[in-house]
Amino acid sequence: MPDPRFLATAVEIVLRAGEIQRAGQHEGFRVTKKGVRDLVTEVDLECERMCRAVIAERFPDHDILAEELGGAAGAQPDARCRWVFDPLDGTTNYAHGLPIFCASLALQIDGRTEVGAVYDPSRRELFTAERSEGAYLNGREITVSGTPEPIDALLVTGFPYFFEPELVDLFAVFLQHSRAVRRLGSAALDLCYVAAGRFDGFWERHLKPWDVAAGALIVEEAGGRITGMDGSGFDAATGHLVASNGRVHQAMLDVIREFRVRFPSA
């Protein structure tokens, strides 16, 4: 079991990030662009600076991988412990006043995620997990859904900031094989909602480790299954995944495989 200070610190940081996010909604914030469609707000930056300061004070020998300030070039690149932080997952939603966003923080030890925390300040929902200790929503244990068939499943996905027609085509194929498909705009919440049984499955590619590291552990600890979109073992660094309740997982992989036979470049 990891040091109990690790989960306590993860929870403290995402809760503090949520407070910063809520304050920004009331007080206003500045928005700039990292790309044509990729936004960053001063709230993203404030949350990340807060996280880095807390980790540096409590665990100075730990590394930090976060979205906005320095990417993978952490202060301790050879450290056994690495914190993976998304200060504001769902920035586009946040910038437009859509209340679907969160802060997501994971701790990896020797390359494996051991602790995860995701906080949605709009709903005041805190998702947490420690490896082999279960997954929790506001302190109550959660499990994935029992939906057995894809046609009865509610699925979710996301798209990158750049347009790829093949991803829209795959979305359309999944619409034919499920009850419905949603797109919320926050991969971390998508994963937490799979863990809580609100969604039955999630797929996406072009993801970053900070998008999925915490949520993936929460899904696993809630009894779900995660692989790459090709069925390979899950690795947050590969940028693609399928997460599910386990029961519809193989069917989702089959849909993707059959789609790629017809569209090899997808």
N, C-alpha and C positions, 0 to 999 in steps of 0.2 A: 504494500500500500504506500502511495507517495506521502511525503511529508504533509501533514494536514495544513500547514501554512500555505501550501501551493493552491489548494482549492479556495481557501479563505481569501487569498490575494486575488485570484481570478475573479471571484464574486465581487470583491470590493471594487476592482477596476471597472468591470462592466456596469456596475450600479452607478459609480461616479460618472462614467461616460454617459449613461442615460440621463443623469442630472444635467450634464452639459448640453446634451441634445435637447432636452425639454426647455432649458433656459434659452437656447438659440431660437426655438420656435416662438417664444414670447418677445425676445429682445431684438430679433433680426440677426442676419449674418450675411457675410459677403461670399459670393460664389465666383469661382474662376474655372477655367477649362484646362484639362490635361490633354484633350483631343477634341475632335469635332463634336462628339456627343458625350465624352467622358468628363464628368464634373468633379470638382473638389470644393468643399466649403471650408471656411475657417473653423467650423465646428469639428470636421475631420481632424484638422491639424491640432486643435486644442486637446481633443481626446487622446490623440497619439502621444503628444508631449507629456500629458499626465501619466499615461501608462509607462512610458520610458522612465520618467522620474521615479515612480514607485518601484519598478523593478530594479533600477540602478541603486536605489537606497537599500532595498531589502536583500537583493540577490546580485551583488555586483559582478559575480563570476558567470552569470547567465547571459545568453545571447537573446536578441529580440529580432524577429522578422515581422515587419509591419508594412502596411500598404503605402503610406505617404512619405515617410522621412528616411530614405536610405535603402528601402527594399531589403534585399538579402544581405547587404553589407553591414552586419551587426558589429558591435564592439568586441564580441567574444566569439569569433567564427568557429573556433575549435571547442567550444563549450559543450558539455554533455547535455545541458538543459537549454532549451530554446523556447521562448514564448512567441506565439504566432497570433498576431492581433489585427483585427479589422476594426478600426475605430468607429466606422459608420457604414455598415453594410446596408445598401439601399439608398445611396446618396442622391440618386436622381429622384426617388420618391420623396425624400426629405426636402430637397430643394424646391419641389413643387407642392409641398404641403400635404402629401399623401402619407398617412400614418402607418406605413409598413417599412420599418427600418429597425436596426438593432446594433449593438456592439457585440463582438465575438472574440473570445480569447481562449487559446489552448496552450498547454504546456507539453512539449515533446521532450522525452528523456531518451537519449541514445537513438533518436530518430523515430520513436513511437509515441503517439499521443497518449498521455496518461490522465490528463485533467482537461475538462472543457466547461466553459460557461458562456451563455448567450443571454443577453437581456434586451427585451422589447419594452421600452419605456412607455409606449402608447397604451399598452395593455397591462403594464406592470407585471410582465411574465418573465421569470427567471428560470432558464433551463440549465441544468448542471449534470455533470457526470464525472465519475472517477472510474478508471478501468477496474472491472470485476466487482464494482460496487453498485451498479444500476444507474438509471437515469431518472431525473426528478424535475418536476415543474412546481416552482414555489414550495419545495420541500416534500411534495407528494410524488411517489413513484409513478412513472408512466411506462406504458408498453405500446408497441406498434399495433396496428389494426389486425383483425382476423379475416379481412376480405380475401376470399379464396381465388376469385376469377378476375382477370383483367377487365372484362366487360362490365363488372360491377365496381371497378376501381376509380377513384378520383386521383388523378395524376397532376404533377406540376413540373414545369421546366423553366428555363431562362435562356435568354439570348445575349450574345456579346454586344458591345457597342458598335462593332462593324457589322454590316449586313451580309449574311450568308443565305442565299435562297434555299440551300439544301436543308438547313435547320427548320425553315418554315415548312418545307415538304414533309420532314419527319414529324413535325408537330401535327400536320394534317393526318398522317398515317396513324399516329397514336389516338387521334380523335375517333378514328374508326374502330379502334380496339379497346376503348375504355368508356366509362360513363361520361367523363368530361376531363378536360385538361385546363389547368390554370397557369397563369404567369404572374407572380407577385413582385418580382424585382429584388428579392433578397435571398440568396442561396442559403445563408445561415438559417433563416427562418423556415425556408422550404424543408431543410433537413430536420429541424426541430419539430415541425408539424408532421413529418413522417414518423418521428419518434413518438409523438403524442397521439398517433392514430387519426389525425385530421386529414392527412393525405395517405394514400396507399403506396405511392411510388413517385420518384423524382429522377430525372435524368438531365444532364447538362454537360457541355464541354466548354473549353476556353475559360476555365476557372483558375483561381490562384489559391495557394495554400491557406491564406488568411480567410478566404471565403468559406472553406469547408472543414478545416482541421478540427474545430470544436464540435460542429454539428455532426460530423461523421462519427465521432466517439459517442455522442449522445444517441444517435440511431443504433449503433451497435449495442450499447448498454441497455437500450429499450427492447432488445430482442430482434432488431432488424438486420438486414444484410446490405453490404456495400461492396461493389466491385467497380472496375473500370467499365466503360461502355462496351468493351470487347470481351468482358467476362473475366479479365485478369484481376489479380489481387489489387485491392484498393491502395493507391498511393496518392497522397494529397498533391504531390509535385507533378503528377502527370497531366492534370488539368481537365480530366473528364471522369464522370462517375454515373453509376446507377445506384440509387438507394431505395429500399423498399421494405415492406413488412415481411419479406422472405417468400411469401406464398405466391406473389405475382412476379417475382424477380426473373425467373427463367423465361417467362413469357415476354417480359419487357426486353430482355436480351435477344430473344428470337426475333422480335419486331425490328430491332436495330440491325441485327445481322442480315435479315432478309432485305431490309432497305439498302444496306451497303452493297449487297450483291447487285442490285439494280442501279445504284449510284455509287460506284467505287470511290469517288473523290470525297464523299460525305464523311 
